[in-house]
């Protein structure tokens, strides 16, 4: 004999389990996807702090430089945190799994954190700096944004050999652009350096993917940069010098890596020609 109430009570639970099992994989977020969403959140908050702490006080005629310094440091720290999320989501996806929409989420999040946020930072710099030209800075910001858009689109379409990127990775490019702005160089050199970084992002220069020791080194560099920004924000002794040193190192790395990559390609080309000539000899 069957208890009708008990039977009726079990039917919805069975249906719920079936519905959960039938849920499309594209609707399930993995741990890696959650980290990717953290990346997007950091990028959006970087735009928020740039607006509320730098742009709005400037438009209101505020002379408080400490607030602007704290907000600029916070915005850049958030971009650095976004880079950590971007680094970790790839590692976690390889170790565990990623949902079918993981790649799309990653590109969209990178566009916010490493396209929109640094481009907006450049735009605001053109509005608040004494020797900057607002319209020219706006053009430079558009160049940075479009470079990241093109780089991310190409990344989805072009297959590279394992362990290599084509063009400067967007997180590295974004942090280099922000470092150039924080160096407070004259306007023309700043503008030319920003455009140069944008060109590197859409170039064919090969960059190694951050794996193994390189990933650990990059993580240590990002954490160290956060410390430099915090020291600068709280006006620690030597904070300005430490920040300038860190930004200069970031810019130097951005310039040196393409030189090494180009030299390696030239040497590889020469070696291939030498081997081909040797094979043709009787």
N, C-alpha and C positions, 0 to 999 in steps of 0.2 A: 504493500500500500504506500502511495507517494503523498507526501505533504505538499499541498498546492502552494502554501505560502513560502515554504523553503525553496521549492522549485522556481517560483516566480522571482525570489530574491537573488537567485544565482544567475539568471539569464542576463540582466544588465551588465554584471561583472564580466561575463564571458564576452559580451559584445564589446565592452571597453577594451579588453585585452586584444580582441581581433582588430579593432580600429587602430590600436597602437602599433600592432604588427604590420598593418596595411599602410601605415603612414609613409608617404614617399620619402626616400632618403634625402631628397633635395630640401626637405623641410626640417631636418634634424641638424642641430648645431653641434659640432664637435668641440673639444677643448681648444683645438687650434683656431676654430672659428671665433670662439669667445675672446681669445687673445687678439685676433684681428679686429674685432669690434672695439676692444680697448684702444687699439691703434687709432681708429677713426675718432673715438671720443677725445683722445689727447689732442689730435689735430684741431678739432672743433674748439676745444677749450683754449688752445693757443691763440686762435683767432679772437676769442672772447677777451682774453687778457690783453692782447694787443690793442683792441678797441677801447675797452673800459679804462685801462691803465695808462695808455700812451696817447691815443688819438683824441678821445673825448676831452681829457684835461687840457690838451694843447688847443683844441678848438674853443675851450672856455677861457683860455688865457691864463691857465694855472702856471705858476712858476715853481711848483714843487717838483724838483728833479728826483728826489728819493723814491717817490711813488712810481715814476716812469721807469727808474732803474729796476725796482722790484718787479714791476709788471713785465718788462722786457726779459728779465732773467727767468721769470715764471713761464713766459711763453716759450722761450727756447728750451727750458728744462722739459716742458711738455712735449716738444718735438723730439727731444732726446729719448724721453720715455716711450714715445710712439715708435722710435727706431728700435728700442729694446723689445717691444711687443712684436714688431715686424721680424726681428731676428729670431725670437722664440717661437712664433707661430709656425715658421718653416721647420724648425728643429722638432717641435712637437708633432707636426703633421707627418714627418718622416718616421718618427718613432712609433706613433700611435696610428691615427688616421685623420683624414679630413673629409668633410662632407663634399658632395658633388659641386656645391656652389662656393667651395673654399677659395678657388682661384679668382673668381669674380669678386668675392668679398675683399680679398687681398688687394686687388687692383683699385677698387673703389676707395678703400681705406687709405691706400698710399696716395691716391689723388688728393684726398683731403689733407693728410698730415704733411706730405712732402711736395705737394703741388700748390694747393690753395694757401696753406698756412705760411710758407716762406715767401710766396708771391705777395701776399697781403702784408707781410712784414716789410718787404721792399717798398711797397706802395706807401705805407705809413711813414717809413723812413724818409721818403721823398716829400712828405707833407710837414714833417717836424724838424728836419735837419736845417741848419742855417744856410748852408751853401748848396742845398739840393734844389733841383727843378722838378716841380710836381708832375708835369705832363711827361717829361722824359723818364722819370721814375715809374710812372704808370705804364709806359711802354716797356720798360725793362721788366716790370712785374708780369706783364702779359707774356713776354718772351719766356720767362721762367715757367709760368703755368703751362704754356703750350708745349714747351720742351718736355715737361713731365708727362703731359697727355700723350704726346707722340711716342715717348719712350715706353710707357706702359702698354700702349696699343701694339707697338712693335714686339714687345716682350711676349705678348699673347699669340703673335703670328709667326715669329721667327724661331726656329729650333737651333740652339747653339750646342756646341760640344759640352759634355758634362763638366761641371765645375767652373764655368765661365759665364759672364754677362757680356752683352754687347752694349757699349755705352756706359757712362758713369751711373751706378745705381742711384735711384731717386732719393733714398735716405741720405746717402753720402753727399749727393748734390745739394739737397736742401740744407744740410748742416754746413756745407761749405759756403753757400750763399749767405746764410745768417752770420757766419763767422766774418765774412767780408764786410757786412754792414756794421757789426760790432767793433771792428777795427777802427772805425771812424776815420778812414782815409779821405782825401779830397774827393769831390764828387765824380770827376771824370775817371780816375783810376778805379773807383768803386764800381761805377757803371760798366766799364770795360771788363772788369773781373767777373761781374755777375753774368754778363752776356757770354763770356768765355766758358763759364761753368754750364750754362744752358746748352752751349754748343757741344760740350763734352758729353752731356746726357743723351744727345741724339746722334753722337758720332759712332763709328765702328770700332773704337778702341775697346779692347777686351779687358775686363776686370775680373779678378778671381771671386768666386762666391765665398761668403764667410762660413767656412766649415772647419771643424776641428780647432787647431791652435789659432787660426785666424779669427774664428768666431769668438774665442775666449779673449783674444787681444782686442777685438772691436768692442766687446762688452766692457772690458776694463777701461778702454779709452772713453766710452760714453759715460761711465760712472765717474771717472776723473773729471770729465768736462762738466758734469753736474756740480761737482764740488767747487770747481773754479767759478761757476756762475753764482753759486750760493755765497762764496766769499766776496764776490763783486757786489752782489745785491745787498749784503749786510755791511758793506764798506769796511771789510776786514783790512788790516795792514797789508799793503802790497797786493790787494785784491785786483786793482786795475791792471797792474803789471802782469799778474798771473793770468788774468783773462786775455789780455792782449797776446801773451805768449801762447796760450792754448789755441786762440783763433788763428794766429800766424802758423802754427804747426798744422792745423787743419787745412789751411789754404796751401801750404807747401806740399802736404800729402796729395791734395787734389791736383797739383801741377806735376809732381814727380811720378806718380803712378802711370799716367799716360806715356811719359818719356820711357820708363822701363818697358811698358807694354809694346811701344813702337820699336824700341831696340831689339826686343825679343822676336818680334815679327820679322824684322830685317835680317837678323841672324838666322832664323829658321828658313827664310827665303834663300839666303846665300848657301846654307847647308844643302837645301834641296837641289839647287842648281849645280853645286859641286858633285853631288851624288849622281845627278842625271848625266853630267859630262863624263864622269868616270865610267858610267855604264855604257856610254857610246864608244869608248875607246876600244880598239881591238885587243 
